[in-house]
Each structure stands twice: as C-alpha cells, then as structure tokens.
Amino acid sequence: MELAELPVPHPKANEAVVKVSAAGVNSIDINIREGQVKAPLPLVLGQEGAGVVTAVGAEVKSAKVGDRVAWSGVLGSYSEYVAAPAEALVPVPPGVTDQQAAAAMLQGLTAHYLCYDAHPLKPGQTVLAHAAAGGVGLLLVQMAHNLGARVIGTVSTEEKAKLARQAGADEAIVYAQMDFETETRRLTGGKGVDVVFDGVGKATFARSLNLLRPRGMLVLYGASSGPVPPVDPATLSDKGSLYMARTTLAHFTATREELLARSGAVFGMIASGKLKLRIAPMYPLAAAQQAHRDLEERKNAGKLLLIP
C-alpha cells in the first residue's frame, strides 16, 4: 500500500461524493490486500466510513449536499473523498459522531443481525462469543447482554477479558491459558450453549460444534484464522441435530429499507448510551500500513479508524 494523489471524484447519476471524516479498518481489507478476496488492481482499499456529502448526481434523491452520512461495502474508502452509490449511504443522527458512525457500520450492523436475525436471542439463553473483545465482539456482547442472554466470551489476554466483562460478558475465557471447550463445558454444567457466534473460523470451528446443546446453532460470520474444512451434514445430526449458518452482512442489509432500519437501530443504541463503542487510537491516512499490521497482530481491542 502506498499513498497517492488522485483527482477528487465526480458523481455518476446515482452517486454522491463524500468528504471522508473517518474510514474503518477491517479484516476484509486485509483479505483484499493479500488477494484472498479478488478485486481489480490498482485499487483504493477500505469499504467503510463516514463523512459529509459534497456533491450528488442528477438522479439522487436520498442525499443532499451537507448531509452527514455513513456507509459500508463501498470500495475506496481509504481516501479524502469517495464516490458512493447514494443507496448505500445512511443518515447519521445528531447524537452520533462521524467517528462513531464509521466505527459502527460494519461491526455494529453485523452484531445487530447476529443477535436479532441470524439467531434471535431470548432472555435466559446462553451464548458463546469468540473474539469477545474484538470490533464485532464487544458490540455483540453488549447487545446479547441487553437482550437478557448469558454471555461467555473467549479472548486472548487478561486485559481483553476485562474489556469483555465490562461490556457485559458473564464469563471471559482466556484461551491462551485454558482450553475454551473444557472451560465452557464446566461453566454450563456440561449442557453446552444455545448458540455460538464465531468470526474466527478454522481455529475454533470443530470445538464450537462440540459445545452446542441439542438443536443449538453455530453462526459462522467470519474466518479470521482461515476457512473451515468441509463438513459432512451427518456430523450435525450426530452432535444433536444442530443448525449451522454461514452469514454475511450484505444479505441482512439487502434492501434499502432493511439497511436504514438496522443502521437506525444501531445509531439509536449509541445515541442513548445502550451501546458503547471502543475506538482504538486513530491513525492518519498515511499510516494505513501500520493500521493493517496492528490489526493482523491483534494489538488493539476495539475499532481501528483512519483519519484523512
């Protein structure tokens, strides 16, 4: 990655140009950079951010110059200006800062669909959340706690265990010190959990299946440790007629109405104080390389942002 001077984009008929206030740094950006996710080269990385509309195309009715907006899924967000499809932009309410909006779009909406749609949580259910102090994890733990679930989180360090507990986790397992499968069985009296939310993938997948109660559900929403191996469906019946889903945010914001409803719900939680964001020290745009290194090495708990 290198910093380059490019012309300020002009909007197409269905686009708006946004002056970027903050851009989110996410694992998908690393996957694209490494070639695991294909994209045409050369390219500007980044898919998430927030800022102020500076120009709109002739056909745009959902945004106007001066609007504060946020987005995810718009390639090219590591920049001072981005041209985005107007339908991908959501309004940012007065009680939410641009930095908060940029930090919440991908991970906040992901946590929301996991808790409210992929496996709608009910009071009294038990959740195992991997990477509970990560960008999605801290938000997922808070939402699950607020819905009345018992939350068990896995983390890599004692410091991150403290953060997970502060977010509402009932238990935090430091997997570097103990086997999370053994400890989760102990914490649940051998019964297992109702649902596992797993964004880690290969390193946790098999043991996650082992920890589900009969008819429990594994929701795999990422693969930060690598893709999981093929699964024989008979394995699911052998382990208790289990359910398994591999989800992605795009399918839970597929319509404009759903995108607005989900982002509005998350922004409402932030504005009311029910959802607290942890934003790691912010990086200038020119330090994007270092931000990627720090994300890969898991040096920070919470959200990484680039500030143009």
Summary of the structure (lengths in Angstrom):
residues: 308
radius of gyration: 19.6
end to end distance: 15.4
largest distance: 61.7
contacts: 1045
relative contact order: 0.15
helix: 35%
strand: 24%
